[in-house]
């Protein structure tokens, strides 16, 4: 039986064996996380500060948080840097290809 909904030889982005698909998904997830964080932060700034906010500020200034920040900056970020640069490069490639396609379509008009 032939599946007419599929073209042979074409792969979906998530079935691509190269790192491009994984990098694109990772970059999208990171971008969504940043956007969610910024939206949440703007909403929290509009609300009046309560007991919970004061507790969070006190906890953020504690020594254990400074140790956590030091660990993050010294250990985690250097390990994550190559992955972030790779994801950024893949995003750049995808955007360049999209602009080329758009430019080609505009010229066809």
Secondary structure, DSSP 8 states (H G I E B T S, - for coil): ---TTS-TT---GGG--SHHHHHHHHHHHHHHHHHHHHHHHHHHHHS---HHHHHHHHHHTSHHHHHHHHHIIIIIHHHHHHHHHHHHHHHHHHHHHHHHHHHHHHHH-
